Amino acid sequence: MGLLSGKRLLITGVLTDASLAFAVAERSIAEGAEVVLTGAGRGLSLTRRTARKLESQPEVLEFDVTSDEQAKELNTWLENN
């Protein structure tokens, strides 16, 4: 049982496997967390591609922090899943 077992983390900024956010996601998964990644615009496709390099395949959701609508949709998704 890892330090983060039973926890769900929302991680932004996973664009490449060299990013700090990727290392955080990787370590969080190793510690038992369920990880959800977000990306926006062109970065969303990069996030999806990079997510495939993680041990477990996290959900990748679109989230532009400047969009109130996407913030509400993300919140709804997190509450229901």
Secondary structure, 3 states (H helix, E strand, C coil): CCCCCCCEEEEECCCCCCCHHHHHHHHHHHCCCEEEEEECCHHHHHHHHHHCCCCCCCEEEECCCCCHHHHHHHHHHHHHC
